Amino acid sequence: MDLQLAGKSVIVTGGSKGIGASTVRSFAAEGAKVAIAGRSPIQGESLAKEVKGIFIEAELGEASACHKVYEQTLGEFGRIDILVNNAGYNDGKDLNASPEDFMNSVHLNLSHVYTLVHLCRGELAKTQGAIINVSSKVAVTGQGGTSGYAAAKGAMNALTREWAIALAPENIRVNCVLPAECITPQYQNWFDSLKDPQSTRKAVESLVPLGRRMTTPEELADMIVFLASPRSSHTTGQIIFVDGGYTHLDRAASADHTKWG
């Protein structure tokens, strides 16, 4: 299926690795021009060279960095068709954190989302473009020990619906993709920090009803790219769970029924 993305201009935040990097590659495979915004210049520059895009080094918690991403993308490509708000970090700021640390966590995970939408709105209206937010199952299920991140991702879900309504008159679509147990580099680093990474990973995978495996970044990327494409032209305000049924299906579906009486 041709997703009709050839020549489209895309911003992907947090695009140097993990879900972001897979998203960049998927857009590039469809012929889109991609601006990769992130903090990892070695990985970012390498990926930009691979996909013939551009890398913009940016600490997105700073408003000036968001302006830089917007201005350089527009200067390089002349238009903005799609904004993917993927950047985020589960920093583990729990109820033991000070109120100031909590607010800083929310700021670092959320402020750039608002700032970039605010900046890109005019260009997205010109192109009748799309915004894709990348949230987390933590916003729906909770996790424990990560109040700041949960608050930011919960706000992202709410803003997806709010902006879908607000931007519908301008023909800008807004959707959200929500991963659960996705094997990103950050997740793998956590596994590797444990005494028995393989057993822990198997335990996590056993909770995923479909296939008893973790979601891949490529699977998230493919959904992001489809939702951003004209092939999804009448879909807006949706929160799509790409998680093998982890979030919503009955936990009994993941149980070993041979042990039941």
Secondary structure, DSSP 4 states (H G I P E B T S, - for coil): ---S-TT-EEEEETTTSHHHHHHHHHHHHTT-EEEEEES-HHHHHHHHHHHT-EEEE--TTSHHHHHHHHHHHHHHHS---EEEE---------TTS-HHHHHHHHHHHHHHHHHHHHHHHHHHHHHT-EEEEE--THHHH--SS-HHHHHHHHHHHHHHHHHHHHHGGGT-EEEEEEESSB--HHHHHHHHTSS-HHHHHHHHHTT-TTTTSPBPHHHHHHHHHHHHSGGGTT--S-EEEESTTTTTS-GGGGS-GGG--
